[in-house]
Amino acid sequence: MATVNLTAENFNETVEKNPIVFIDFWAEWCGPCKQFGPIYEKVSNETEGVVFGKVNTEEQQDLAAYFQIRSIPTTMAIKEGVIVFNHPGLLPEEALKDVVNQVKELDMDMVRAEIAKQEANA
């Protein structure tokens, strides 16, 4: 599946309608982003059941601010509405594939239970 350009207008709908969304926060001027772009696109084309989106941080500054993006590229994964992965910096192809597989296998009932436990102790 090709990557989707995410904007403030389509971000929430994309996350709500898809169980797993990976996001590449990037900018045109960013050298590491240009290196990571083809890796991200390749993994996106090879992966079923996952939406791969891209957020241009220059054009979508409100989204970048909301997610507190301080370094680009940053790769984030949202599963069932919960951020389950957030990594600043370039990921090699095999590492990205590994993260995708781990997110697919992640038991969200356990994740939600852990979040509830942490919130109760806060």
C-alpha positions as CSV (number, residue, x, y, z in Angstrom):
1,M,0.0,0.0,0.0
2,A,1.4,3.4,-0.9
3,T,1.8,6.0,1.9
4,V,-0.9,8.5,2.7
5,N,-0.3,12.2,3.1
6,L,-1.7,13.0,6.6
7,T,-2.9,16.5,7.4
8,A,-4.9,18.1,10.2
9,E,-8.0,17.5,8.1
10,N,-7.7,13.7,7.6
11,F,-5.5,12.6,10.5
12,N,-8.2,11.7,13.1
13,E,-10.3,9.9,10.5
14,T,-7.4,7.9,9.3
15,V,-6.4,6.8,12.8
16,E,-10.1,6.0,13.8
17,K,-10.8,3.9,10.7
18,N,-7.6,1.9,10.7
19,P,-6.5,-0.4,13.5
20,I,-2.8,0.2,12.9
21,V,-1.3,3.4,11.5
22,F,2.4,4.1,11.2
23,I,3.4,7.8,10.8
24,D,6.6,9.3,9.4
25,F,7.1,12.8,10.6
26,W,9.5,14.5,8.1
27,A,10.5,17.7,6.3
28,E,11.7,18.4,2.8
29,W,15.0,20.0,4.1
30,C,15.9,17.0,6.3
31,G,18.7,14.8,5.0
32,P,18.0,11.8,7.2
33,C,14.3,12.1,6.2
34,K,15.3,11.8,2.5
35,Q,17.3,8.7,3.3
36,F,14.4,7.2,5.3
37,G,11.7,8.0,2.8
38,P,12.4,5.2,0.3
39,I,12.8,2.7,3.2
40,Y,9.5,3.7,4.6
41,E,7.8,3.6,1.2
42,K,9.3,0.1,0.5
43,V,8.1,-1.4,3.8
44,S,4.7,0.3,3.2
45,N,4.3,-1.4,-0.2
46,E,5.3,-4.8,1.3
47,T,3.0,-4.7,4.3
48,E,-0.7,-5.7,4.4
49,G,-3.2,-4.5,7.0
50,V,-1.3,-1.4,8.1
51,V,-1.7,2.2,6.9
52,F,1.6,4.1,6.5
53,G,1.1,7.9,6.7
54,K,3.5,10.8,6.3
55,V,3.3,14.1,8.1
56,N,5.2,17.0,6.6
57,T,6.2,18.9,9.7
58,E,6.7,22.2,7.8
59,E,3.1,22.1,6.4
60,Q,1.5,20.5,9.4
61,Q,3.0,22.3,12.3
62,D,0.0,21.9,14.5
63,L,0.2,18.1,14.2
64,A,4.0,18.1,14.9
65,A,3.4,20.3,17.9
66,Y,0.6,18.1,19.2
67,F,2.8,15.0,19.1
68,Q,5.8,17.0,20.5
69,I,8.0,16.2,17.5
70,R,11.5,17.5,18.4
71,S,13.6,15.5,15.9
72,I,12.9,14.3,12.4
73,P,12.5,11.8,11.1
74,T,10.3,10.4,13.8
75,T,8.4,7.2,13.3
76,M,5.3,6.6,15.4
77,A,2.8,3.7,15.5
78,I,-0.8,4.0,16.7
79,K,-2.7,0.8,17.3
80,E,-6.4,1.0,18.2
81,G,-6.0,4.7,19.0
82,V,-3.0,4.2,21.4
83,I,0.5,5.4,20.6
84,V,2.5,2.2,21.0
85,F,5.8,3.2,19.3
86,N,7.6,6.5,19.0
87,H,11.2,6.7,17.7
88,P,13.2,9.7,16.6
89,G,15.8,9.1,14.0
90,L,16.2,6.9,10.9
91,L,15.3,3.3,11.2
92,P,17.0,0.7,8.9
93,E,14.7,-1.4,6.8
94,E,14.9,-4.5,8.9
95,A,14.3,-2.6,12.1
96,L,11.2,-1.0,10.7
97,K,9.9,-4.4,9.5
98,D,10.6,-5.8,13.0
99,V,8.7,-2.9,14.6
100,V,5.7,-3.4,12.2
101,N,5.5,-7.1,13.1
102,Q,5.8,-6.4,16.8
103,V,3.0,-3.8,16.6
104,K,0.8,-6.2,14.7
105,E,1.3,-8.9,17.4
106,L,0.8,-6.5,20.3
107,D,-2.0,-7.5,22.7
108,M,-3.9,-4.3,23.2
109,D,-5.9,-5.7,26.2
110,M,-2.6,-6.0,28.0
111,V,-1.5,-2.5,26.9
112,R,-4.8,-1.0,28.1
113,A,-4.5,-2.8,31.4
114,E,-0.9,-1.5,31.9
115,I,-2.0,2.1,31.1
116,A,-4.9,1.8,33.6
117,K,-2.5,0.5,36.3
118,Q,-0.1,3.4,35.6
119,E,-2.9,5.9,35.7
120,A,-4.2,4.5,39.0
121,N,-0.7,4.8,40.6
122,A,-0.2,8.4,39.3
